[in-house]
């Protein structure tokens, strides 16, 4: 759990900063599904009071990212297969919407930002599919969502990405999946830059479908 360097300065938005810090730790795999959250340890590593931490944890619990287990306390939520499949269906629909909105509303500067972020994805995909890949793909989605100009859809998609983070990491750990994923994203990027909303929408759905297929196959193979 690598949170030592994530100190948060006190401010009126402290709860949000703490919650965002924890969300990032979950998304990047620093906090793993089923891991017990010890308040004292988290307070020391993030550098906040228990009151601020508890407020942030309540926010994450409401989002389904943290679960309160009787006689055990708070843990990082785990996903069963049925719930994960439902969430991937929602992810496919939301990402398709984001891509359509990007084609319709993104400025030329936002398209350029998305292209720059995609170049980072291409570089990261040549690695082992670990943290660097997830971080690069997160930056790509940041640029994509910025160009879509829909804060509500962005908020929901960010939450979904975090909830399926374990399966995203599992999918991208496969070299063959990374290769296929990069080809899918190149086609998607072409549709986005040409503002072909229909094609971008369909390519986005297919990308999520293939990612989910690989993740579930690998999870079944290793008994996750």
N, C-alpha and C positions, 0 to 999 in steps of 0.2 A: 504494500500500500504506500506508494510514493507521493506523500502529501507534504513533506517537510518544507519544500520550497514554495508552497502556495500560501504564503502569509496574506491575510486580508486586513486592510486598514479599516478602523472603525469609521462609520459614516451613516447617514440616514438610510442608505440602501444596503446596509450590512447584511441583512437577511438574504437579499437577492444575490449578493456577492458570494456568500457562503453556499447558498443553494446551487449557484452556477459552478462553483468550484467542485462541489460533490457530483454534480451532473457530469462534468468533464471527466472526473476520476472514474465514474461508472462507464462512460462511453469509451474511454481508452483502455479499460480493463484493469486500472489500478485498484478499483474496488470490484470484486468479482461476485457473481450471483451466489447467494447463500452465505456470503461473508457476514459475520456478526460485527455490528458497529458499536465500538466501545467509546462512550462519550469522552472520557478522560483522554484517551489516545488521540481522538480526532481534534479535540480542543487544543492540545499541545501542538499537533502537527499543522493545523490551519492557523492557529494563533488567535482564537476567539473565545468568548465566554460560553458557558454551558447554555445560558439563556438564548444567545444568538444561534448556537448550534441547534438547539431543540426547535426553535422557530423554523429554521431551514429544513430540518428533518421532517417536520409536520407537513411542510409544503411538498417535499418529495414523496411522502407517504400518500398524500392526496392524489399525486400523479401516478401512483402505482409503481414507483421506482424503489420504494422501501416498504417492507412488511414488518408488522409487529407480531412476533410469535410469543404466545404465553409461556412464561417461565424461561424464556430465552432472551427476549428483548428485540430490538430492531435488527433486521438483516437486509442485505441487498436482495430485492425481489428476484425470484426465479420464474421462468416461463415454462408451462407445460406445452406439449406439442399443439394441442387444439388452440390454445390462446395465441401461440406464436404464429400459427397459420392465419388466424383471424387478423392479427396485427400486420402481417405481411400483405394481406389483401388491402387493408386500409393504406398501408405505405404505398402500394402500387397506385392506388387511386389518387392519393395526395401528390405524389411525385409527378404523375401525369398532369395534374392540374397546375402544379408549379411550372412545369415545362411549357404548357400552353400559355400561361400568363407571361412567362419570360419572353416567348416569341412575340406576344402582342404588345408588351409594355416596356421591355428593356431598352435603355438608351444604347447608343453605339459604345459609349464608355463602359457601360455595364457588360456588354458583350465582350469587349476587350479584356475586362477583368476576369470574366469566366474563362476565356481562352488562356489567360496567364495561369489561372488556377488549374486548368486541365493539363497544362505542360508539367506542373508539379506532380500531378497524378501519374503521368506517363513515366516520370523519373522514379517515383516511389514504387510503382508496380514492378520495376526491375529488381526490387529487393525481395525480402522473405515474407511479405504480406503482414508484417507486424505493425507496431505503433506508428511508424513513419507513413505507412500506407493509409491507415485509418485517419491520421491527421491531415494528410494531403486530400483525401476524399472529403473530409469534413470541410476543408477550405473551399473545395469545388462546390459543394452544396451551399456553403455560405454565399458564394458569388451568384449561384443560380437563384437562390431565394431572394437575394437583394434585388435582382433584376425582375423578379416576379411581382414585387411590390404588394404583397398580401401578408401583413403581419400575423393574422390569425392562422392562416395555412402554414406559415413558417413556424409558429409556436407549436402547432400540433405535430408537424413533421419532425421537429427537433426532439420532441418527447418520444416519438415512435422510434427514431434512430437510436436513442439511448436504450429503450426497452428491448430492442433486438440486437444490442451491441455484441453480446456473446456470439450470436449466430453470424453476425457480420464478420467478426474476427475469424470465426471458424471457416466461413466461405472463402475469405481472401487468403487463408493459409494454404489453399490448394493452388499449386503452380498452374495447372490447366485452367482453373477457374479464373485466376488473375489474367491469363492470356485472353480468354474468351471475354471477360469483363471489359478489358481495355478495348477490344474490338467493338463491343457494344457501345461503349462510351464515345469512341471516335465517331461512330455513325450518329449518335445522339448529338454530339457537338456540332457536326455538320448541319443537322436539322435546325439546331438552335441558332447558329450563325446565319443561316439562310431564312430564318423566321418561318419555317415550315411547321406550323403548330400541330397539324394532324399527324405528321410523321414523328415529330418529337414526342407527342403524347403516346403513340403506340410503341416507339422504341423504348421509352422510359418504362412502360408497363412490362415489356419483355425483359428488360434488364433486371427488374425486381423479381420477376417470375423465375428467371434462371438462377439468380443469387439465392433465392429461397430453396429451390430444388437442390442445389449443391449443399447448402447448409444443413438441410434436413437429412440428406443422404449421409453426410459426414457425421452428424450427431448420432444417427442410428448405428453407424459403423463402430463408433467409439463408446457407445452407450451413454452419451451425454443427456 
